[in-house]
Amino acid sequence: MPFDFGYIIAGFIVGWLVGLTGVGGGSLMTPILLLLFNVNAAVAVGTDLLYAAITKTVGIFAHGKLGNIDWRIVGSLAAGSVPVSFITTLYLADMDLESGTLVEQIKFWLGIALLVTSLSVLFRNELLKSSGHKRRLSSRTVTILTLLLGMILGFLVTLTSVGAGALGVTALLLLYPNVHINRIVGTDVAHAVPLTLVAGLGHASLGTVDYGLLGTLLIGSIPGIWIGSHMTGVVGEHWVRNVLALILVYVGQKLAFPELNQLLGLVILLSVVVLKFIIDNRKLKPVVVEE
């Protein structure tokens, strides 16, 4: 299989999964570029950031027409994420982009971001239920926490390209439990566009964007997203999402903690599977009604 064709296939698979489940983007593309194609870590992140900015721009217009964007929340997130993204880019500018130290740092934080993202996907409903029993926060506290969330996302996204999707949505659902899920998703997409654009342009200024690779990935991902979005009623999206999250658990621990024994990594994955199985079975436990 020609090398360029491999990138097109990778772009299509990621696009299909994003269209089908809403999970993916940086969570999938950056690890694929790193682990399967041995792309330089900084180049993989920088290229994926512009890739995300382009693909999510389409989403911002769709959500905007439906009124699914809360621009006040977007502003609070961006107030934290954009400055931190700029600062992180300055940090990268002072680093040797080919150094093993930077590569290890990117892999570590990428692994952590993947672990947090995957767990937020697997246990989102449980997180929301537990947060529902807590006392509501004041609007000022929520605004401050939103700003802090933006700062965290600004760092993670600029350094790893991961965090603006599933992790951002889960955190926003916890902070704004009364906002409809569609509006949360639209708001997250609207914030991801300027963040990934600023971070991507920052990487472009460092020379860590491969424009040929970017174009090749888009050739595969654009039809993949379209096909995936039209298969949501055909394929079991819930199961695909869970399997995808479990894959991210394994990849995340492998990137963040490469010193772990391979068997221990499988044990961690199996533990998460068992925990998820137990929780799901408790939900399905029938209620006995006394006659």
PyMOL commands that set and color helices and strands:
alter all, ss='L'
color gray80, all
select helices_A, chain A and resi 3-21+26-35+41-65+71-93+100-122+124-132+139-160+166-175+181-206+211-229+237-256+262-284
alter helices_A, ss='H'
color red, helices_A
deselect
rebuild
show_as cartoon
